[in-house]
Each structure stands twice: as structure tokens, then as C-alpha cells.
Amino acid sequence: MNGATSRILFQRGHQGTRSLRRIRRLQEREYSLLSYTSPLQSSSQLQRCVAAPSSSSLAALLSTTHHRQFHSTPAASSDNLLGHSPMARSNPNTKTTPAVVTPKPISPFGVDSNNSGGGIWEQTSTKKTKLNELLTELNERGIDTGSKGMETLDEAAVGEEGLDLDLVDGMKILVKIVDGSDDNNRIVSEDASSQYENQVINTNIEQAAKQATTQVFKLFENTTEDEEWAKDILESKMNEAIRILSEGCVPDVSDKKKKPVAGSLDVSHPFCYLRQFVVSDDTVDNVSGDGDDNDDDLDPSIQQQIETLNNITTHALTSSTILYRTLLLRATAQTLLNNWDQLTTITSGDIDRAAISKTELPSTSQRATINAKSIQNIFEAYAHNSPQDWVQSWWKLIDADKDGLIDQEEMNNCVDLSIEPVHLALGNMFDMTFEVCPVRTIGLGGEEEARKKNAWFLGVDAGDEDAEIPTNIPPVKLSWRNRRKELKQQKILTKTFQATIARHFRDQAEAPHRLRCIYAWAEKAHQDNKLDSVLVDASEDWGSGAASAVMGRKRYVELEPKISYSEFREVQKKTFPHLDRIGEEIITSFKEDLWLLQGKKRQNKELKRDGMLFLLAISVVDLGIWFV
């Protein structure tokens, strides 16, 4: 072997040795990567990746694997979900045994309907994050935020910004009475207004609302259980109901083309005193005689003045409740008028079930009529009952075959329809408030003019001579500057409230996701809570073509089980409690939006101040350098 040949063999052997080293390094790298494999991979998947190691090496490898822990509270129903996605759909054909779970620590800001469901809907929204940031800033200034929590932001309001928060608090107390979640129902009832009747609140407004409600229910006289209304009959009935209820709602703000009013004041209207409903606890003590013993030592004139103001506020609260119920009825009629197609459309599941049972359906896939008695039950629910009854009444109307079962799509429509009248009624009440009372004292010509008019309902101290308010106050003619300020603040509040109505249940409460989980987690008796796989004859109407229908071809269909109201209610109480306090949820979200507006305004003001101080300091330094 010559030198050239031996040199070539040496180079090849060296290259082979480097290849073996490279292979060993790659194997070591694979083993190191396997130590961080996701816990969802099984041991069989590990064995397929590389050559099967010994039992001791495999145990050592699995002992180094990093496992993630997913905790939830025992009340959570997310154990039936596929994988770890809280919105994944469970398999209705199988039932899983709940695993042992570890309770999550309670949030320092308390437990509410967003975090009490087991870590599924955590408060990760930008709104909650910003509110926590504002609370942190107050805490850094030495303000105690632990006792009151978010309510501490009320104390941070500057100037007359507190009037907006008082307005929201008054609306919240009002809707809580209607939602059936108010603690003061022992003295506040819709029939107790005569007990606190006075010469200030116009009783004709309350009587007009009651008469309008009575006339509307006369439209349903002699309605039988089997009576059906076609579209033209429903439209005529609902248009007449809207006309009657609009006459009973004074002032009528249904005309959206009407220009906003600045400086309007009607002290005889109950909505003028919404801001004073926040003192309802004091009203309870004073009216029931459970106040402090020191009240007996007060001057008789002062004590009479306090009693007069309490009577005015309590009468206004009871009258406002009746008026809000009337607004709900008008909004219900408008909702029925606008959603005929949604109420009568036949779902695809019902079409497939009709094809199996050889039942004839309308060619337009829409029912021609709806039950009149079910419509009457909806009006009765909104006139006297709570949100739970509102949802159930819509459920019975959508259930056309009267078996108590509806599809998932119909369930979603039922919830949306029960919320829509509340949106419309709250919007009308908000607009009516601006028609009878200004947003700021500037709407009355300034604080001095407000004091002369004894405008204690706008935060101004009551007059010393007489607590009663004159019922005939001439309209205020504002200057263009004051009128502009008043209308600007009205526009800001209206725009914020409309945004809250549009996005609260859809985005913040995540109603579509919650409804999907309610349907997936409910123990449905229909079809034994399983999918029903069937073969349906093809037809031209189903898009299969005439040839498929003639040849007798069939198509595969999976029919999902229907759900009853009792099954829906059982899961909804835990997963979607927002439906039991629809109005309160919206008003609470609106107050949070106001906190954000006011907090951002304070932050921007501080930022401008800090920026000006910085520029001033830089200018002083530059001047000093220039003079030196």
C-alpha cells in the first residue's frame, strides 16, 4: 500500500468517526428534548420517537418530564370538556367521571359571576385590568381601597362627576326592584305610592302608565289556548299596543329624530329624583321609625323637612317602578314586531325530524302563525314578574309543538329575545331622564340658580325656608356656552350607555359561550342525551337535486337532542346567573364604564400637569445655561 492510498483511507476513517460523533450528539439532543415533552403525550409516543431504552432509563426520563397542573373549583362543569379548551364541545354519547380537583384561591376583589364558575371566565378583560390599575393608583395615594373595593372609585370623582355616578346608582336600585333582587322590597312596592303621596310628584304620570297597561291587556281579552295569530294580526296588535303605551309614557322619547333638550326641568316627574334613590337605606330608617334616638332631639321644622324629602323620594321611586314596567311592555311589543322571522323560522333539526316522520312542513320553512296565549303570557311576565319568568315565557312561545323541548339554536334565540326588551326600556328611561332633569347644575343656569330653585335632587343643599319644590318652574334659557356644555355631557353619557348595552352580554358576559356550555353540560332526557344518526330521503328542497330524489338516495344526518326549560334552568343558575338580573348587570357595567372615563380623565390631567412641569424645568435649566 503506497502513501497516497493510506492517506485516502485515513481521511475516510476520520470522516466516519465524525459521522458517528454527529449521530451520538443528535441522539443526546433528542433525549434532552424529550425531557420537556408535553404531558399530553403518552409513553408509547415516547417509545416511537427513538429506540426503546431500558426500564431504568425510561423511569428516569419520565421523572424529569414537566407536568402542567390545571386547577378548577368543585362546582366547575368543565370536566366534560375535550382537552383543556373551556369552550370545546363535550361528547354527548359518553359520560366521564369527574376528576379530583383543587379549589382555586378567592380573588382579593371578591367573587362574582365571572370567577365563581371555576376559572372558566376569569376577569382578564381590559376593563377589569384598567379598573384594578385605577384602584392601585388610589391606594398609592394613601386611600383605603380594601374595605369598599371598586366602590372607592366613587370617592375619587371630581366636581359634579359624582352626579353621574348617583344617577347610575339610582337606576340600579330601580332595576333591582323590577328584577326582584332588591333588599328594600319591604317598603318599596308598586302599590304603595299612595302612602307617600305629596303635592310634588304628579300622580297623573303614574295613573297614565297604569291605564295604558290596562288598555294593552284588553287587546288579549277572550284569548284562548289554541288561538293563533298570523303576521298581519300580530303587527296590528303590536302597533296598537305601542301607540297606547307611548301615550302612557310621559314624556315620549321614542322619536329618535327629536333634538336633545338642554336645561329642561320637570320636578313633578319621578325620573327627576333618580339620584336621590341612593339614600333608600336612610329612607327605610326614617319611614319605619328605626332611626337613631338622637332624631327626637332635632328641631321639629328640620324633622318635618326630612320627612317631606323622604316622602318625595319614596313616592318618586314607586312611581318610577311603574313607569319602567310600562317601558318594558312597550319594548316587548317592539321586540315581537321586529322578530317575526326569528320566532317562526323552522330549524334544520325540525326539518330533518319531519322528514323522518313523513310530516309535511311549509315550503317556506316558516310557520304561518304563532300562539296568541303565549304572547299574552310574555306581556304578563314583563308587567309583574322577574327575569326568570321572562325567559320562560319566551321559551313557551318558541316551543311551537308544545312539548317543552327546543333546539340549541332556539334556546339561543330565546335568551336574546328576553334581553332585548330590557335594552330598549333602559335606553328610553335614560333619554327620558334628560328630558325632565339636566345632567349638571349648569343646565339650570349655574349652582346659584340651582340653589334658588331648591334643586336638592342635583346635589344642592335644600333651602332653609321650605323643603317642597314648586311644581311650576319656567323653562331656563341658557347661554350658548352653558347649553353647549350641557349637551356635550349628555352626548358623552348617551354614547357610553349605548356602547354598554351593545357589548355587555355579547362580549363581557360572553353570552354565546355560556349558552353553548349550558347546552353541552345539561343532562338532556331527549334522545337519552345522545346524537341520533339517521338516513333521510333526498329531496330537491334539500339541495340534492331531482335526480337524487328519483333514484331514492339518502343522506346522513345527525340530530342533536333537544333541551327542556327545567334542564336549561338547572345549569343556567350556576353557569349564567346574569340572566336572573338582566337590568342590574347592564347598569353595573355602565357604572364601570363611567369609572373608566373618569379615571382616564384624571390620568390625562396628571399627565398634562407632569408634562408642563417637565417642560418648565427644562426651560429653567436652558435659561440658566444661557445666562451662564
Sequence and secondary structure as in RCSB ss.txt:
>XXXX:A:sequence
MNGATSRILFQRGHQGTRSLRRIRRLQEREYSLLSYTSPLQSSSQLQRCVAAPSSSSLAALLSTTHHRQFHSTPA
ASSDNLLGHSPMARSNPNTKTTPAVVTPKPISPFGVDSNNSGGGIWEQTSTKKTKLNELLTELNERGIDTGSKGM
ETLDEAAVGEEGLDLDLVDGMKILVKIVDGSDDNNRIVSEDASSQYENQVINTNIEQAAKQATTQVFKLFENTTE
DEEWAKDILESKMNEAIRILSEGCVPDVSDKKKKPVAGSLDVSHPFCYLRQFVVSDDTVDNVSGDGDDNDDDLDP
SIQQQIETLNNITTHALTSSTILYRTLLLRATAQTLLNNWDQLTTITSGDIDRAAISKTELPSTSQRATINAKSI
QNIFEAYAHNSPQDWVQSWWKLIDADKDGLIDQEEMNNCVDLSIEPVHLALGNMFDMTFEVCPVRTIGLGGEEEA
RKKNAWFLGVDAGDEDAEIPTNIPPVKLSWRNRRKELKQQKILTKTFQATIARHFRDQAEAPHRLRCIYAWAEKA
HQDNKLDSVLVDASEDWGSGAASAVMGRKRYVELEPKISYSEFREVQKKTFPHLDRIGEEIITSFKEDLWLLQGK
KRQNKELKRDGMLFLLAISVVDLGIWFV
>XXXX:A:secstr
  HHHHHHHHHHHHHHHHHHHHHHHHHHHHHHHHTT  TTS HHHHHHHS    HHHHHHHHHT         TT
  GGGSSTT TT    TT              TT   TTTTTSSSS S SHHHHHHHHHHHHHHHTT   TTTGG
GGGGTT  TTHHHHHHHHHHHHHHHHHHHT  TTTTT  TT GGGG  SSS HHHHHHHHHHHHHHHHTTTT  T
T EEEHHHHHHHHHHHHHHHHHHSSS    TTS   SS   TTSGGGGGGGGGGHHHHHHHHHT S GGGGGS H
HHHHHHHHHHHHHHHHHHHHHHHHHHHHHHHHHHHHHH HHHHHB  HHHHHHHHHTT    TTSB SEEEHHHH
HHHHHHHHHS HHHHHHHHHHHH TTSSSEE HHHHHHHHHHHHHHHHHHHHHHHHHHHHHS SSGGGGTSHHHH
HHTT GGGT    SS  S  S        HHHHHHHHHHHHHHHHHHHHHHHHIIIIIS HHHHHHHHHHHS   
GGGGS EEEEEE  GGGTSHHHHHHHT EEEEEE   EEHHHHHHHHHHH GGGGGHHHHHHHHHHHHHHHHHHH
HHHHHHHHHHHHHHHHHHHHHHHHHHH 
